[in-house]
Amino acid sequence: MKTRETAPYAIVVGGILIACALVGLCVLQLLQSRQDALDRASETSRNLGLVAERDIERNFELYDLSLQEVAQGLQRADVMALPPHLRHDVLFDHAMTAKFLGSMLVMDAAGNIVLDSANDVPRKGNFADRKSFTVQRDNPNVGLYVSDPYDSRLRNGTPSIALSRRLSHPDGTFAGIVLLAINLEYFHSLFSGLSLGPHGSMSLIGKDGIMVMRQPYDPRIPGRDISKASTFRRFVSATEGTFIETASIDGVRRLYYFKNLPNLPLIIMVAEAEQDIYAAWRHRALTIGLLVAAFGAALIALSVLLSVQLRRRMRAESELVLLARTDGLTGLNNRRTFGEILEQEWRRARRARSVFSLLFVDVDRFKAYNDTYGHQAGDDALAAVARCIGESIRRPGDIAARYGGEEFVVLLPNTSMTGAFAIAEKIRAAISGLAIEHVSSEYGRVTASIGMASWTPEEDGDAGAVIKAADEALYDAKTTGRNKIASFQTTS
């Protein structure tokens, strides 16, 4: 019988399992494909970062050599003895040929320009307030210093960064600096020539968190401080790495590759947007997913159609059985069903010599309630009482039934008098708690009286004896005030 009942569901479950297996295989394949797309993007970002790194390091090495040559030339007496125009050509020959370079300046210890690559006669200016000057003045061992972005005073506000080296007297005291300005256009040109996808980005960031350049370019970005951003904290946590994060600048989620340049105080960062990385994968996943989903849905639909007729017939049979065994108004077991269950439980209790309890529940003054409020209200009240009884018994073996009219009975196998009383009180309180108005009741609301009886292994007799005992206890409850519980213990 049990196998027959589960057969329609087994058909559907089988169809679902097969469909799920197909979908699972498809999902595994798509996840692997997605990971492959991410791995390719990570490798591409790393390659782009290495290209930019090598270009920057090579050019900065050349720029630094130019600075060092100027510093060395300033220490040569023969160079300094040359006429100004010849000395200018000797000192600044290499600097004048490099692309994206601004001015190369030599400043004295007070920050005044004394030599200028752009003019034989130096332009007037004092840069003692620039960090590229003060760092070299205050720290003899800085070496090459790379400044934060700034707008050049001498070149109409051209966005630039400065490279500087210290000049020292023979005794080691500060003699000034030699400074070379690099247009930020160099980084802009370099980054714009690398393909990053529609929503990708590439940045050069100082290790102090100051932005030098970013692609896509925004003139407001150079000089911006991102040292508090979560992405920057990841940049300085390791020499090189990859991670996925949402950008603080534009809110786009990207796969980041970063590398701290070993010879410069700079960090190169390449980031591909997730939407670009997975664009082709999403199209492929959508196509395959729809096909597999359609096939799986068709398989499940066929399984459902195959089982629907069997399920309908079984449902009809179950409804007939249910109607024969339950009370139509309350949904509880009817008296006939209760009698069958009572006999089974009675015999089981006798064999096991276990405690057996029974509750008789009767709605107080129900005839008067019907006469006052009508039969429909009476039916509603009985249904509410039945719900209270059903909700008060939780164990699988506990059984509730409508015994007749306004009487209900509760069967409690393996339940002592104490346990039965607790359940009876729960039922009584729940019914009273409904607060259904009953003007003919001394309590002003619908209440119930409960008779309780227990049978122990030492006792003899049949199930009818317990019903009779519970009924007598119910009579006592009715005659001594109603809305209460009375118990009756059978004797051997």
C-alpha positions, 0 to 999 in steps of 0.5 A, spaced: 500 500 500 505 504 501 509 503 495 502 504 491 501 511 494 508 513 493 509 511 486 506 517 482 511 521 486 517 516 485 515 518 477 516 525 478 522 525 483 525 520 478 524 525 472 527 531 477 533 527 479 535 526 471 533 533 470 537 535 476 543 531 474 543 534 467 543 541 470 548 539 475 553 537 469 552 543 465 553 548 471 559 544 473 562 545 466 560 553 466 563 554 472 569 551 470 569 555 463 568 561 468 574 560 472 578 559 465 575 566 463 578 569 470 584 565 469 585 568 462 583 575 465 588 575 470 594 573 466 592 578 461 592 583 466 599 581 469 602 581 462 599 588 461 602 590 468 609 588 466 609 591 459 608 598 463 612 596 468 618 595 464 617 601 460 616 606 466 623 603 469 627 603 463 625 611 462 626 613 469 633 609 469 634 614 463 632 620 466 636 618 472 642 617 468 641 624 466 640 627 473 646 624 475 650 626 469 648 633 470 650 632 478 657 630 475 658 635 470 657 640 475 663 638 479 667 638 474 671 644 473 673 644 466 665 644 465 664 649 469 669 654 466 666 653 459 662 659 456 655 659 458 652 656 452 657 651 451 656 649 458 649 648 457 649 644 451 654 639 455 650 639 461 643 638 458 645 634 452 641 628 453 635 631 457 633 635 451 632 629 446 628 625 451 620 625 450 615 627 455 620 631 459 619 638 461 625 642 464 631 640 467 633 645 473 639 646 477 637 650 484 642 652 489 641 651 496 636 656 497 632 653 492 633 659 486 634 656 479 641 657 477 641 653 471 635 651 466 635 646 460 630 650 457 634 657 456 641 659 456 639 664 461 635 661 467 628 663 468 627 666 475 624 662 480 624 659 487 622 652 489 624 652 496 617 650 498 617 644 493 617 637 497 622 635 491 627 640 494 626 639 502 626 632 502 633 632 498 635 638 503 633 634 509 635 627 508 642 626 505 641 619 503 635 619 499 638 618 492 633 619 487 626 622 489 619 622 485 615 627 487 607 627 487 603 630 481 603 638 481 601 643 476 608 646 473 609 653 475 614 654 469 610 651 464 603 654 464 600 649 469 602 642 465 601 636 470 607 633 471 611 629 476 619 631 478 625 627 479 630 630 483 637 628 486 641 632 491 647 636 490 653 636 495 659 641 496 666 637 497 665 637 505 658 633 504 653 639 505 647 641 501 649 645 495 642 644 492 638 640 487 638 638 480 630 637 478 627 634 472 620 635 470 616 629 467 609 630 463 604 626 466 602 625 458 607 620 458 603 615 463 597 617 459 600 615 452 603 609 455 596 607 458 592 609 453 596 604 448 594 598 452 587 594 451 583 594 458 576 593 455 570 597 455 570 598 463 577 596 465 582 601 468 590 602 469 593 606 474 600 608 477 600 610 484 605 612 489 606 608 495 604 614 499 597 613 496 597 619 491 594 617 484 599 619 479 595 617 473 589 613 471 586 610 465 580 612 463 583 619 464 580 624 468 584 630 470 581 630 477 585 624 478 592 625 479 594 628 486 588 624 489 589 621 495 586 614 496 591 611 502 584 610 506 581 606 500 580 598 501 584 597 494 590 601 496 591 597 503 591 591 499 596 594 494 601 595 500 600 588 503 604 584 498 609 585 493 605 583 487 598 580 487 591 579 484 584 580 488 577 582 486 574 588 489 570 594 488 573 601 486 573 607 490 573 611 484 567 609 480 564 603 484 566 598 478 567 591 481 574 589 478 579 584 478 586 587 480 593 585 478 598 590 482 605 590 483 610 594 487 615 597 482 622 594 486 626 600 484 621 606 484 616 608 490 610 607 485 605 601 484 602 599 477 595 597 477 591 593 472 584 592 473 579 588 468 572 589 470 568 583 471 562 585 466 568 585 461 571 578 463 565 574 463 561 578 457 563 572 452 562 567 458 555 570 460 552 569 453 555 562 452 552 560 459 545 563 457 545 560 451 547 553 454 543 554 460 536 556 456 537 549 452 538 545 458 533 548 462 528 547 457 530 540 456 530 539 463 523 542 464 520 538 458 523 532 462 519 534 468 513 536 465 513 529 462 514 525 468 508 530 471 503 528 466 505 521 466 503 521 474 497 525 474 492 520 472 495 515 477 495 521 483 488 523 481 485 516 482 489 515 489 487 522 491 479 520 490 480 514 493 484 517 499 478 523 500 473 517 500 477 514 506 478 520 509 470 522 509 469 515 512 474 516 518 473 524 519 468 528 522 466 533 516 465 539 521 471 539 525 476 535 521 478 530 527 477 523 527 469 521 527 467 516 533 467 510 528 475 511 527 476 513 534 473 506 536 477 502 532 483 506 534 481 505 542 481 498 541 488 497 538 491 502 543 487 498 549 490 491 547 497 494 546 497 497 553 495 491 556 500 487 552 505 492 554 502 494 561 503 501 560 499 507 562 493 509 558 489 515 559 482 518 556 479 525 556 472 527 555 471 534 553 464 537 553 462 544 551 458 547 557 451 549 555 452 548 548 444 547 547 443 554 550 449 557 545 445 554 539 439 557 541 442 564 542 446 565 536 444 560 531 447 553 528 452 556 524 455 560 530 455 553 534 458 550 528 463 555 528 464 554 535 465 547 535 470 547 529 474 552 534 474 548 540 476 542 535 482 546 533 484 548 540 484 540 542 488 538 536 493 544 537 494 541 544 496 534 543 503 533 539 505 526 540 504 522 534 500 517 538 495 522 541 488 521 538 483 526 538 476 525 535 469 528 535 464 523 539 458 526 538 454 533 538 459 537 543 463 532 545 470 530 544 474 525 546 482 525 547 486 518 547 493 519 550 497 512 550 503 511 555 500 517 559 500 518 566 494 521 570 499 527 571 501 528 564 494 527 562 492 532 567 497 537 564 494 536 557 487 537 559 488 543 563 492 546 556 485 544 552 481 547 557 485 554 558 485 554 550 478 553 549 477 559 555 482 563 551 478 563 545 473 568 548 467 566 544 461 570 547 456 566 551 451 570 554 448 564 557 454 561 561 456 563 568 463 565 565 460 569 559 464 565 554 464 558 551 468 554 556 469 546 556 468 541 562 473 535 562 473 528 565 479 524 565 480 517 567 487 512 567 488 505 566 494 501 569 497 495 567 494 492 574 487 493 572 482 488 568 476 490 564 475 493 557 476 499 553 469 501 555 470 501 562 475 507 561 470 511 557 465 510 562 470 512 568 471 518 563 464 520 562 463 519 570 468 524 571 466 529 566 459 528 569 462 530 576 466 536 572 459 539 570 455 538 576 461 542 580 461 548 576 463 547 569 470 549 566 474 545 570 477 538 570 475 532 574 479 525 574 477 518 575 482 513 577 479 506 576 480 500 581 482 493 580 
